[in-house]
């Protein structure tokens, strides 16, 4: 049990949950007339997504162990619950599993996972060390989570299951939303970590400018993204005498999430490290919730 808890903490659960929900949602959108055998593809894809995620967050913890002693001393390596050797075994095993299983699904998915893990390695490891600067860090996170995994994963699974590379408008809207969300995640994730990042000269946006400017910019950008999503679905509502269940869920659901998002933005106290950490944890729930809207919309 202790080993399982350590592995769970090492995998950074919020990112694992995000990957699992995104894969499940995309599968539901694709599978209008799925057969039982397609569940094996879903199960394999989930393992691929989770192991790819573990590799990326794991290699980051191995590379950043000294920074994490300041920023995240509760993580398994700085807390002494997991050795560097043990962490390396986990990430190598995860990498191999994700590559092998992705190739079984499709050579194209293999290429996506290979590129994603390569960027994940370059993000954390010298000499490239993309996280060293806020611009390259944001580009890396956005490209992997927003484009490769979300859009690329959809196209590959859609082709494997339906022999189609068509990208529905809702998937295009979701992808644009996740791209923006990923950019804001790359900014907000550094707000609680300024002490260690500053000591090791990591040029995050919060350090180059200020936490307040990052928070305001990210909040406005994501609020505008919610608003545009709502506006696009509103056009579908008014242009139809009988709007579909999917349209109504996505329209009213995003209105509800926008209200919650605005309310949540007033809860943060940028002078309190604890408040920033709690805000960032809540912020991930909006990432989960957006995928859940599409999951509910297409499930019925």
N, C-alpha and C positions, 0 to 999 in steps of 0.2 A: 504493500500500500504506500509506503514511504517513497519507493522508487517511482511509482505511478504519479504521485503528487509532485515530485521533483520534475519529472518529464513534462507534466501539465504546466507547471510554472515556467519551465524552460521554453515551452512552445509559444508563450505569450498568448493566452487563451482568447483575448479579444480579436486577434488577427486570425486565429484558427476559426473562430465562429464566423467572422466576416467572410472568409474563403468558402466555408461550408454552405452558408446561406446563399452566397452568390452563385455557386455551382448548382445548388438545388433549384434556385429560381430560374436560371437559364434553362435547365433541363425541363422544368414544367412549361416554360414558354414554348420550347421546341416540341415537346411531346403532346401533341393534340390527340394522336391516335397511336400512342406507344404500345408496344407489346411487352409481354413479361420479360423477354430476353433483354430488353433495353435497360431493365433495372440493373443488370450486371455492368453495363456501361456507366450508369450513374454511380454505382458503388465504387467502381474502379477510378472514375474521375474524382470522386471525393477523396480517395486515398492519395491520388496524384496531387490534388490541390493542397491537402493537409501536409503531406511530406515535403512538397516544394516550399510551403510556408515555413515549416520547421527548419529547413536548410537555411532559408534567408534570414530568419530571426536568430537562428542558432549561430551562424557565422558572424553575425553582428555582435552577439554577446561574447564570443571568443575574442574578437578583435578589440572590443570596447571594455574589457574587464576592468581596466584601471579607471576609466570614466564612470563605469557603473558602480564602482565602490563609493563614488560621490553621489551620483544621481539615483541609482537604483540598488542600494546595498542589500535589498531583500531578494534579488534574483539569485538563482541557485549557485552560480559560480562565485560571485563576490561573497555570498553568505556561507560558502564552504560546504554546500550540500552536494555539489557536483564538481568533479575535477575537470581540468582542461582536456585531459585525455578522454574522459567519459563524454564530454561535450563533442569532441571531434568524432568519436565513434557514432554518436547520434546523428550528426549532420551528414557524415559520409553515407551512413545507412539510408538516411532520408533522401539524399540526392540520388543514390542508385535506384531506390524504389520508385521515385517520381519519374526518372528517366526511362526505366524499363517498362513500367506500367503505362506511361504515356505513349510509348512506341507501340505497345500492344493495341491501344485504342486507335492510334493513327500516327503515321510519320510526321504529319503536320503538327499534331499536338506535341510530339517529341521536340520539334524545332521550337515551339512556343515555350515549353518548359526549359529547354536548354538555354534559350536566350534569357528567360526570366531569372534563372539561377545564376547565369553569368553576370547579369546586371546586379543581382543581389550580392554576389561576391565582390564585384567592383565597387559597390556602394560602401562596403565595410572595410575592404582590405587595401593596404598600400600595394603598389605605388599609386593606383588610380584614386581610391578613397573618395568616391563621389560625395559622400556625406560631409566632406570638409567644407563645402560651400553650399549655401542655401539654394542656389539656382540649379546646380547639378543634382542635388539631393531631391528637390521637387520634381525635376524631370524624370529621374530614375523611378521614384515611387509612382508617379502618375503614369508613366509608360507601362510599367509592369502591371499595376492593379487596374488601371483604367482601360488600357488598350489591349495589351497582350492577353491578360487573363479574362477580362470581361468580354471585349469584342472578339478577340481571336479565339477564345474558348467557345463562344457562341457559334461562330462560323464553322469551326471544326466539328463540334458536336451536332450541329444542324446538318452538316454534310454526311457525317457518319450515320445518323439516324434517318434523315429525310432525303438524302442525296440532293440537298439544296444549299446554296450559299446566299440565299435571299436574307436580307436584314430588315425585319419589320420596323416600322416607324417607332413603336414603343421601345424596341431595343436600342435604336439610335438615340432616343431621348434619354433612356437609362444610362447609356454609355457616356453621353455628354455630361449628365449629372454626376456620375462616378468620377469622371476625369476632374471636374471642378472640386468634388469632395476630396479626391486624393491630393490635389494641390493644397487645399486647406489643412488636411491631415498633416502634410509635410511641414506646414508652418506651426500648427498648434502643438504637435508632439514635442517640440523643442521648448515650449513655454515652461514646463516643470523641470527642465534639465539644464537651465542656464548656468548653474554653478560649475558643474563639471565641464560643460562645453566651453565655457569661458577660460577655465584653467588650461584646457588642452587646445585652445585656439581654434575651435570649430566655429566657422563663420555662419551661424544660423541667422535667420532673418530677425529673430528676437534680439540677438546680440548686435548685429550690424545696425539695426534701427532701434526699436524698443518693443517691449511686450505689448504696450497699449496700441501701437500702430499696427502690429501684426494681428492682434485680436480684432480691432475695428475693421481692418481690410478684409480679413478672412470671413468675418461675420456678414459684412455687406455683400461680399462676393457670393457666399452660399445662399443668403436670403434672396438675392437677385436670381439665382439659379432655380430656387424653389418657385419664385414668382413667374419666371419664364415657362417652367414646366406646367404650372397651373394655367397660364395663359394658353398654352398649346392645347391642353386638354379641354379648356373652356371652349375653344373653337370647335372641337369635336362635339361638345354638348349642344351648342346652339345651332350647329349645322345638321343636327339629326333630330327627327321627330321622336325617335325612340332610342336614346343613347344606350350603348351596350353596358353590361355590368362592369366590364373592364374599364371603360371610360369613366364611369361614375366613381369607381373605387379609386382610380388614380387621380381624379380631379379633387374629390372631397378629402381623400387621404392626404394629398400633398398640402391642401389648405390647413388641415389639422396639424400636420407636422411643422408647417411654417410657423403657426401660432406657438406651438411648443418650443420651437427653435428660438424664436424671439424672446419668449419668456425665460428660457434657459440662459440666454445671453446676459440677462440682468442679474444672474445669480453669482457671477464670478467677481471675486475681489483680487485684483492683480497684485495687491500688496501682500497677499497671503498665499504661501506655497501650497498649503493644504487645499485651499479653495481652488487653485489652478488645477491641481491633480484631480480633484473631484469633478471639475468642469470637463476636463479632457476625457475622463471615463464616461461621463454622460454623453459627451459629443459622439462617441462611437456608437451609441444606441441609435442615433439618427442615421448612421450608415446602415446598420442592421434593418432599421425600420423602412428605409426606402426600398430595399430588396424585398422585404416582407409584403409591402404594398403590391408589388408586381406578382409575388407568389400567390397572394390571396386573389388578385384580379384574374389570374390565369388558371387557378386551381379549380374554379367553378364555372 
